[in-house]
Amino acid sequence: DGVEAMNYMVNMMREHITPDSRIHYAILNGSKAPNIVPAFAEVAYIIRHPDMRECKDMIRRVIKAADAAAMGTETEVSHEIITGYFNKLPNKTLAEVMHANLEIVGGVNYTEKERQFAAEIMTSYDAKGKTPETAKTVKPLEVITKGIGGSTDVGDISWVRPTTGMRSATWVPGTVAHSWQ
């Protein structure tokens, strides 16, 4: 009951956080049968935001929801912060060096069989004017200073070592992430 009450309160909190915020949860340990209230339940949360200060404030609020749920259900609560991900610190100089080398290497050149397969896959979604040949293109350098989504420990590393990243053609151009294509 405490986990359910906490999750309900945190879901209500979504209306009161910024659009860049993300809160995900999974009940890791709940009841073993529908008619049994367990003596122990466990929920795991992932809380994300590009600005670590805002992320820390959301963590504070989620802990308050847990405490309130425990109070309301007369249960006990404990929490543990296992890890966190800092935002990525952009390094324009390193990005420029990497991009210059990428332009030398060039984009992806499909074999004829790969090109046909890519074209076939592209008929299953709106490719927005892209063709299999789009994979050959190296786009102009764009140093991203705000988060583009996702969670990664690369942000942590970027604060202690020079770090950059890139996007490359690892799937057919225009493919939507996390899709079957």
N, C-alpha and C positions, 0 to 999 in steps of 0.2 A: 504494500500500500504506500509506503514511503517513497519507493522508486517511482511509482505511478504518479503520486502527487508532485514529486520533484519535476518529472518530465512534463507534466501539464503546466507547471509554473514557468519552466524554461521555454516551452513552446509559446506561451503568452508573451514572454519577454521579447520574442522575435519582432513584435510590432514596435518595440522601443529601442532598437539598435540600428546602426547605420546600414545602408544597403551593401557595403563591402564586408559586412560581418557574416561569419558562418558558424553555426553551431550544429553538430551532428552527434547522435548518441546511438548506443546499442545496449540493450539489456543483456548482459553476459550471463547472469545467473538469476533466474526467476523461479517460479513454481514448477514442480514436476508434473502437476496435474491441474486441470482447470478449477477444481473445487478445493484446493489446498492453499492456504496462505503460508508461504515459506517463512522459516525462522530467519533466513538470510537471503538477501537479494543484492545484486550488484549491477551497476550501470557504468558504462564508459562514455566519456565525452571527448570530442575534438572541438576546440574553440579556436577560430582563426580570424585574423584581421591584419591588413597590411601594416598598421601602426601598432607596435607592441604595447604602447600605453593603453590604447583602447582594448586590446586583447586582455591585458591584465585586469582592466575594469570589468570586462565581461566575466572573467574567471571569478572575480570577487562576487559578482551578482549571482552566478550559478551556485557558488558555495552558500550564499545566503538562502537561495531557493532550497538547497539540500537541508540546511538547518531548519528552515521553516517547515518543510515537509516532515522532518523528524519530529518537530514539536507538535504538529497537527495530527500526526498518526501515533504519537507516543511511542516512537521507536528511537533507536540510536543510529547515529550516522558518523562515518569517518570518511576522509578523502585523502587521496595521494595524487600529487602532480608528478607524472612519470617523465614527461618530456615537454619541450616547447620548440617552436620554430621561429627564429627571428626572420624579419624581412630581409630580402637580398639587398646588399649594398652595391650599387652600380659602380663599375670600373670602366670608364669610357676609353681610357688608353689601351687597356688590355683587349677590350672589345674591338677597337680599331685594328689592332695587330691581328687578332683572330680573323676578322672580316677580310683583311687584305689577303691573308693566306687562303681563305675560303674562295675568294674570287680567282685565285690561281688554280685551285683544284677544280672549281666549277660545280655545277649541280649534278643531278642524277641523269644518266643516259640509259634508258631502257633498251633491252633487246627488242626485236620485233614481237616476239612471243609475250614479253612482259608488257609492251605497249598495248597489245590486243587485250590482254587480261585487265590492264588498268582501264581501258576504254569500256570494257564490259562491266566492271565494277561501277564505273561512273554513271552508268545508266540507271543505277538503283537509288540515286539521290540527286539533288539539285547541285550540280557542280559549279554553279554561278559563273559560267563562262570559262572555267578552267578546262584544260585538255591534258592528256598525259604528258605533253611536251612542257607543261608548266613546271614540272619537276626539274627541268634543266636550268631554270632561272635562279640566279643568286640575287635575292632582293637587296635593296640598299640597306645600309646599316641603320638600325634604329635602337638607340640605347633606351631601354624601358626603365623609368624611374619609379613607377608605381607598380604594385603587384598585378599579375595577370591571372591569379587564381592558383589553386592547388596548394599542397603542403609539401615542403621539402626541407631537409636539413642543410641544403646548399646555402641558404641564407645565413645560418650559423657560421659556416666556414668563411663566407665572404667578409665577415667582420674581423677575422683574424689572419686571413691570407688573401692575396689578390685572386679574384675569381671572376669569371665571366661565363656566359652560357649562350647557346644558340638553339634555334629550331631548324630542323632539317626534314627532308622528304623521307619519312620512314613509313609512309602509307601513301596511297594514291591521292593526288591533289584534290582538295575540297572535301575530303572525308571528315565527318564529324567525329570528334574524340569519343571514345567509349561506345562506339557503334559496332555492329557486326562487321562492317566493311573494313 
